[in-house]
Amino acid sequence: MIQINPREVAAEAMVQILAEGAYNNTALRRLLRQNGAMSQQDRAFVTEIVNGTLRNIYYVDYVIDQFSNTKLSKIKPWLLAVLRTAVYQMLFMDVPDNAACNEAVKLATARGYQSLSGFVNGVLRAIGRGKEEIKLPEKGTAEYLSVVYSHPLWLVKMWVAYYGYEKTEALCQADNEAPDVTIRVNTLKTDAETLAKQLEEKGITVRQGSLWKDALHLSRTADLGRLAEFQEGLFHVQDESSQTAVAVLAPQKGEKILDLCAAPGGKTFTMAERMENSGEIHAGDIYEHKAELIADGAQRLGISIVKTSVRDASVEDASAIGAYDRVLADVPCSGLGLLRKKPDIRLKKDGSEIDALVGIQRQILEQAAKYVKDGGVLVYSTCTLSRKENEKNVEWFLQNHESYRLEDLGQYLPESLAAEGEKGYITLFPQSHHTDGFFIARLRKKGM
Ligand SMILES: C[S@@+](CC[C@H](N)C(=O)[O-])C[C@H]1O[C@@H](n2cnc3c(N)ncnc32)[C@H](O)[C@@H]1O
């Protein structure tokens, strides 16, 4: 029988993600499917190594750099993947140094790098001997937070300027905790208590949502897509922050709603469920393959009020002017609130994309403003923690759209958060709200 080596699968995932640019969730899912014969335990081991190494990549690289004579940029992608994953096992998992080191040497040799196996062995043995004396940047500096919590320096500096040092440290720390999976119960088909019981019977650990009664937090989950409860449309995966955005939009039964940047459809689905599948939701996205995901999801969940379309939300749709009770602009953004779930974001963004995103976000907002009926509601949301994309865009919008004003969010939020919403917008943080980092603003258009 062919034995699949989980460490090899993990290193392969790292090459695909870091050298070839694949998304970590996609690469991991594909490799786990291709190596479907692995035991559940080995699958969990691969997932932990890949996500853990990515979450701690700046620290892992800092350590390798301290013990290697060869610069990181000169190390071949496969060997670098082997080194990074081995160092993660040595520093963050209960894997004995010897085992991590021997396995790494075997992986180097297995892919034809016999002549460099001594290099791999030397670096890892040196790290094993010296790991208690790693020299860190001075405490209290941005460099310290960047290395210790493995966040890019530009991002740490930006957050320190926004939130101060202590809050940034807590935020970076929270970004490194492995999140559980949050789902939204499909209230068209079941309720939270019944679904929780069904999932617990399958060995899944279930915790009630901390903000919303229809949210459940799951841990010890296998592939959720294979569960009968998923296939029967009893839930969709959705963080409590996104559930909050829909609560703030507060769509009502029978209304006409426009969701401008809707794929893969999570917020559209929650809206439809809150509306008891009565009314009309127009859900658009610029990518056809993504718009299909909305239609597929709606069908699985038994939602019939959603019409999907492939549209560029930054371009005017004359037929939509003044036609909607509520509009959601959940715009494309830099995703800096998602570092817990998408650890590769910290390597793939360098901050330079923010200004271009602000341009697109403003173009979308400009159009969104036209589609709201007099007296209707526009909600602007992002899954990022960048003031330019959040507060500054709202300020710009208000300066350029006299017919809109911010509206107190308090009544749409759980009591514990009500005071935070008074100003008309709220930022949710992983370290304090235990959600993704998220921004939501509620804008009311003047009535006639
Ligand atoms: C933050 S995601 C939306 C998430 C979605 N609202 C949900 O809850 O599942 C942003 C979406 O905007 C789409 N997008 C990007 N540029 C767009 C544009 N110019 N017009 C419409 N959609 C766009 C992306 O394809 C992406 O699916």
The ligand as a Gaussian input file, in Angstrom:
#p B3LYP/6-31G(d) Opt

LIG

0 1
 C      -16.587000      41.088000       0.464000
 S      -16.992000      40.114000      -0.897000
 C      -18.724000      39.945000      -0.693000
 C      -19.150000      38.912000       0.300000
 C      -20.647000      38.675000       0.245000
 N      -21.401000      39.888000       0.469000
 C      -21.074000      37.629000       1.255000
 O      -21.550000      37.969000       2.322000
 O      -20.951000      36.440000       0.947000
 C      -16.887000      41.228000      -2.194000
 C      -17.433000      40.698000      -3.512000
 O      -17.403000      41.780000      -4.445000
 C      -17.186000      41.266000      -5.731000
 N      -16.769000      42.405000      -6.561000
 C      -15.541000      42.923000      -6.737000
 N      -15.598000      43.999000      -7.537000
 C      -16.909000      44.164000      -7.883000
 C      -17.605000      45.086000      -8.700000
 N      -16.959000      46.084000      -9.324000
 N      -18.931000      44.927000      -8.839000
 C      -19.591000      43.930000      -8.227000
 N      -18.975000      43.018000      -7.435000
 C      -17.653000      43.139000      -7.263000
 C      -16.178000      40.178000      -5.507000
 O      -16.242000      39.232000      -6.553000
 C      -16.619000      39.591000      -4.156000
 O      -17.411000      38.470000      -4.354000

